Amino acid sequence: MYRNGELPQALFSSSSLQTLRLRDNRLNGTLDIGTDYSNQLQLIDLTNNDISGITTISDGYNRTLILTGNPVCNQKSAQSNCNMTVPAPPSYNTSIKCTTLPPTCQIDQVLSPNCQCAYPFTGTLLFVARSFSDLSNNTNYLMLEQGLRDQFLQLELPVDSISLQNISVNLYNSLEMSLAIFPFSKIYFSQEEVTEIGFFLSNRTYQPPPNFGLYYFLARQYPFNAVEPTSKKSKKLPTIMGVAAGVLLLVLICLCILIMRKKRSTRLAEDGQSFALWNPKSSGSIPQLKGARMFTFEEIKKCTNNFAEMNEVGGGGYGKVYRGTLGNGQLVAVKRAQEGSSQGSHEFRTEIELLQRVHHKNLVSLVGFCFEKGEQMLIYEYVPNGTLKDSLSGKSGVHLDWRRRLRVALGAAKGIAYLHELADPPIVHRDIKSSNVLLDENLNAKVSDFGLSKSLGADGKGHITTQVKGTMGYLDPEYYMTQQLTDKSDVYSFGVLLLELITGKKPLKRGRYIVREVKALLDPSNDLSNLKTLLDPSLGLTTSVGGFEQYINLALRCVDENSADRPTMSEVVNWLEKIMQQAGVNPSSASNSLSFVGSSGTPVRHPYQDDVSFEYSGDAAHPRVEPK
């Protein structure tokens, strides 16, 4: 974001700013951080720039200021800031304490800190709000280890020891580390124990030392089929033979069931029946799906701790979303429809059928579903940093600077382009909006919620005539007025999303429509400086920043009234990559909103023609909106 020129004082005044690294750029002029800099600001690293001077106030900054490699280092007053180095990266790893020669562990087993071979429960701890800057102080990590051991002991969990390894700081200044938890007096945990430990960490029941702040735990799959030492096998031979006979019988039964299911699925294929079109009230069984697991209600009840309130992470008109931990330790998000409600049944089945056949890093992954006891539940991969909407509004506490917003835009664009051009048949999402873009632990974008999606013809060309559905503010006016859906309808919604990213404003609020406001400020002069009043102030952005003009042009091309004049999503991806390069960003590095169903008659009036106040509401899934 800041690559050249003088740094503004406002940059240093963000209350949550702890570390500022702008090495190897072309920053110049006199450094003046002002008097209103954040009291959380521990480190300013401006190594290898062209800064020629420093004010008295900046010179009095009593934390770490590194100016090595700048012309200002020729001045005696700056010498103390020019002979410094960046604090060393963390070098701590939990030590192994063996009083004798360490044992030789079997393949896949790990030696614990107490010198025992076992299969540990492993995962990644990600601390996103630490308050300490001295990463080489091992006392912090020792306190973290001790706190984990003490709390496992209080819960009477069979934990022998804790190991922290590979501690590092990622691109977003979050502290990452590998965590291994070893079982007590045995070589592996039971499924129940893994679930309990997973709940303890994933649901943030564990409270780390205060200076570590907010954290996430991302569990790895646990090897429950770990084999006991060979010395015990001879004692269990009769048991093994009995189990083998039972397994053989079970295999024969399963083969019979598979043959019967194969015949049934063949009949369904011949009848052209799909999961989305399947009627749950019919006598036929559920059509089989290749890419999604069907969970029982009891499994989901257990993994969410009986849908505990502490595991509730979101909700809306459809129902509630819960965080849960599967038996293998995998963290998931469970989207549960309102009890006793039949609303959204078709959308539920549509989303399952679509997601089980699309796979892309910028699309949320479907783990499975539950469809029994009157329940409709979708089980997704857990995406820890919430929605883009919550980030822009400040609700999630995740701050996105200009560089990160460009990355989010590019990631979402790639996911949508995959749906349009690589899915077979192509898919139109129909509900692109900030609350349907999720952010993972590295703030990568993942497009979600495919309940309103539609498949196009095999060639992906032309349009389909369908009842209007979507979200007011993001909805394509041409689609609204003609009921003809094309992939360019998603492009329009994405253009609105681009404007939302740069303004931080809801697209439609109290009659103010963001697309109309941007166009009005640019017409007829096309003077970008007119947009200053609309820009998100938290970005500290100017209209002269690299790539800004191209970004606005792209957004306006996407929201063109004529769908034929809008770019394709692959063109949008290429355009965004060029914008990122102009902004000095490497593109290859790593809501409660009003959704609605249009009337059955053909709409003829432009949805954003009048200054109508459309308020956001999550109380109803798809309330009907009649054009005036």
Secondary structure as the mmCIF struct_conf table of DSSP 4:
data_model
#
loop_
_struct_conf.conf_type_id
_struct_conf.id
_struct_conf.beg_label_comp_id
_struct_conf.beg_label_asym_id
_struct_conf.beg_label_seq_id
_struct_conf.end_label_comp_id
_struct_conf.end_label_asym_id
_struct_conf.end_label_seq_id
STRN STRN1 ASN A 4 GLY A 5
HELX_LH_PP_P HELX_LH_PP_P1 GLU A 6 PRO A 8
HELX_RH_3T_P HELX_RH_3T_P1 GLN A 9 SER A 13
TURN_TY1_P TURN_TY1_P1 SER A 15 SER A 16
STRN STRN2 THR A 19 ARG A 21
BEND BEND1 ASP A 24 ASN A 25
STRN STRN3 ARG A 26 LEU A 31
BEND BEND2 THR A 35 THR A 35
TURN_TY1_P TURN_TY1_P2 ASN A 39 GLN A 40
STRN STRN4 LEU A 43 ASP A 45
BEND BEND3 ASN A 48 ASN A 49
STRN STRN5 ASP A 50 ILE A 54
HELX_RH_AL_P HELX_RH_AL_P1 THR A 56 ASP A 59
TURN_TY1_P TURN_TY1_P3 GLY A 60 GLY A 60
BEND BEND4 ARG A 63 ARG A 63
STRN STRN6 THR A 64 ILE A 66
TURN_TY1_P TURN_TY1_P4 THR A 68 GLY A 69
BEND BEND5 ASN A 70 ASN A 70
HELX_RH_3T_P HELX_RH_3T_P2 PRO A 71 ASN A 74
BEND BEND6 GLN A 75 GLN A 75
HELX_RH_3T_P HELX_RH_3T_P3 LYS A 76 ALA A 78
HELX_RH_AL_P HELX_RH_AL_P2 GLN A 79 CYS A 82
BEND BEND7 ASN A 83 ASN A 83
HELX_LH_PP_P HELX_LH_PP_P2 VAL A 86 PRO A 90
HELX_LH_PP_P HELX_LH_PP_P3 THR A 94 ILE A 96
BEND BEND8 THR A 99 LEU A 101
HELX_LH_PP_P HELX_LH_PP_P4 PRO A 102 PRO A 103
HELX_LH_PP_P HELX_LH_PP_P5 CYS A 105 GLN A 106
TURN_TY1_P TURN_TY1_P5 ILE A 107 ASP A 108
STRN STRN7 VAL A 110 LEU A 111
TURN_TY1_P TURN_TY1_P6 PRO A 113 ASN A 114
BEND BEND9 CYS A 115 CYS A 115
STRN STRN8 CYS A 117 ALA A 118
STRN STRN9 PHE A 121 PHE A 127
BEND BEND10 VAL A 128 ALA A 129
TURN_TY1_P TURN_TY1_P7 LEU A 135 SER A 136
HELX_RH_AL_P HELX_RH_AL_P3 ASN A 138 GLN A 154
TURN_TY1_P TURN_TY1_P8 LEU A 155 GLU A 156
STRN STRN10 VAL A 159 VAL A 169
TURN_TY1_P TURN_TY1_P9 LEU A 171 TYR A 172
BEND BEND11 ASN A 173 ASN A 173
STRN STRN11 LEU A 175 PRO A 183
BEND BEND12 PHE A 184 TYR A 188
HELX_RH_AL_P HELX_RH_AL_P4 GLN A 191 SER A 202
TURN_TY1_P TURN_TY1_P10 ASN A 203 ARG A 204
BEND BEND13 TYR A 206 TYR A 206
HELX_RH_3T_P HELX_RH_3T_P4 PRO A 210 PHE A 212
BEND BEND14 LEU A 214 LEU A 214
STRN STRN12 TYR A 215 ALA A 219
HELX_LH_PP_P HELX_LH_PP_P6 ARG A 220 TYR A 222
TURN_TY1_P TURN_TY1_P11 PHE A 224 ASN A 225
HELX_LH_PP_P HELX_LH_PP_P7 ALA A 226 PRO A 229
HELX_RH_3T_P HELX_RH_3T_P5 THR A 230 LYS A 232
TURN_TY1_P TURN_TY1_P12 LYS A 233 LYS A 233
HELX_RH_3T_P HELX_RH_3T_P6 SER A 234 LYS A 236
HELX_RH_AL_P HELX_RH_AL_P5 LEU A 237 GLU A 270
TURN_TY1_P TURN_TY1_P13 ASP A 271 GLY A 272
TURN_TY1_P TURN_TY1_P14 PHE A 275 LEU A 277
TURN_TY1_P TURN_TY1_P15 PRO A 280 LYS A 281
BEND BEND15 SER A 282 GLY A 284
HELX_LH_PP_P HELX_LH_PP_P8 SER A 285 GLN A 288
BEND BEND16 LYS A 290 GLY A 291
STRN STRN13 ARG A 293 MET A 294
HELX_LH_PP_P HELX_LH_PP_P9 PHE A 295 THR A 296
HELX_RH_AL_P HELX_RH_AL_P6 PHE A 297 CYS A 303
TURN_TY1_P TURN_TY1_P16 THR A 304 PHE A 307
HELX_RH_3T_P HELX_RH_3T_P7 GLU A 309 ASN A 311
STRN STRN14 GLU A 312 GLY A 315
BEND BEND17 GLY A 317 TYR A 318
STRN STRN15 GLY A 319 THR A 325
TURN_TY1_P TURN_TY1_P17 GLY A 327 ASN A 328
BEND BEND18 GLY A 329 GLY A 329
STRN STRN16 LEU A 331 ALA A 337
HELX_LH_PP_P HELX_LH_PP_P10 GLN A 338 GLN A 338
TURN_TY1_P TURN_TY1_P18 GLU A 339 GLY A 340
TURN_TY1_P TURN_TY1_P19 GLN A 343 GLY A 344
HELX_RH_AL_P HELX_RH_AL_P7 SER A 345 LEU A 355
TURN_TY1_P TURN_TY1_P20 GLN A 356 ARG A 357
TURN_TY1_P TURN_TY1_P21 LYS A 361 ASN A 362
STRN STRN17 LEU A 363 LEU A 363
HELX_LH_PP_P HELX_LH_PP_P11 VAL A 364 SER A 365
STRN STRN18 LEU A 366 CYS A 370
TURN_TY1_P TURN_TY1_P22 LYS A 373 GLY A 374
STRN STRN19 MET A 377 GLU A 381
TURN_TY1_P TURN_TY1_P23 PRO A 384 ASN A 385
STRN STRN20 THR A 387 THR A 387
HELX_RH_AL_P HELX_RH_AL_P8 LEU A 388 SER A 393
TURN_TY1_P TURN_TY1_P24 GLY A 394 GLY A 394
BEND BEND19 LYS A 395 SER A 396
HELX_RH_AL_P HELX_RH_AL_P9 TRP A 402 GLU A 421
TURN_TY1_P TURN_TY1_P25 LEU A 422 LEU A 422
BEND BEND20 ALA A 423 PRO A 425
STRN STRN21 ILE A 427 VAL A 428
BEND BEND21 ARG A 430 ARG A 430
HELX_RH_3T_P HELX_RH_3T_P8 SER A 434 ASN A 436
STRN STRN22 VAL A 437 LEU A 439
TURN_TY1_P TURN_TY1_P26 GLU A 441 ASN A 442
STRN STRN23 ALA A 445 VAL A 447
TURN_TY1_P TURN_TY1_P27 GLY A 451 LEU A 452
STRN STRN24 LYS A 454 SER A 455
TURN_TY1_P TURN_TY1_P28 ALA A 458 ASP A 459
BEND BEND22 GLY A 462 GLY A 462
STRN STRN25 ILE A 464 THR A 465
STRN STRN26 LYS A 469 THR A 471
TURN_TY1_P TURN_TY1_P29 MET A 472 TYR A 474
BEND BEND23 LEU A 475 LEU A 475
HELX_RH_AL_P HELX_RH_AL_P10 PRO A 477 THR A 482
STRN STRN27 GLN A 484 LEU A 485
HELX_RH_AL_P HELX_RH_AL_P11 ASP A 487 THR A 503
BEND BEND24 LYS A 505 LYS A 505
BEND BEND25 PRO A 507 PRO A 507
STRN STRN28 LEU A 508 LYS A 509
TURN_TY1_P TURN_TY1_P30 ARG A 510 GLY A 511
STRN STRN29 ARG A 512 TYR A 513
HELX_RH_AL_P HELX_RH_AL_P12 ILE A 514 LEU A 522
TURN_TY1_P TURN_TY1_P31 ASP A 523 SER A 525
HELX_RH_3T_P HELX_RH_3T_P9 LEU A 528 THR A 533
TURN_TY1_P TURN_TY1_P32 LEU A 534 LEU A 534
BEND BEND26 LEU A 535 LEU A 535
HELX_RH_3T_P HELX_RH_3T_P10 PRO A 537 LEU A 539
TURN_TY1_P TURN_TY1_P33 THR A 543 SER A 544
BEND BEND27 VAL A 545 VAL A 545
TURN_TY1_P TURN_TY1_P34 GLY A 546 GLY A 547
HELX_RH_AL_P HELX_RH_AL_P13 PHE A 548 CYS A 558
TURN_TY1_P TURN_TY1_P35 VAL A 559 VAL A 559
BEND BEND28 GLU A 561 ASN A 562
HELX_RH_3T_P HELX_RH_3T_P11 SER A 563 ASP A 565
BEND BEND29 ARG A 566 ARG A 566
HELX_LH_PP_P HELX_LH_PP_P12 PRO A 567 THR A 568
HELX_RH_AL_P HELX_RH_AL_P14 MET A 569 GLN A 582
TURN_TY1_P TURN_TY1_P36 ALA A 583 GLY A 584
TURN_TY1_P TURN_TY1_P37 PRO A 587 SER A 588
STRN STRN30 SER A 595 VAL A 597
BEND BEND30 SER A 600 GLY A 601
HELX_LH_PP_P HELX_LH_PP_P13 THR A 602 PRO A 603
BEND BEND31 ARG A 605 ARG A 605
TURN_TY1_P TURN_TY1_P38 PRO A 607 TYR A 608
BEND BEND32 GLN A 609 ASP A 610
BEND BEND33 ASP A 619 HIS A 622
STRN STRN31 ARG A 624 ARG A 624
#
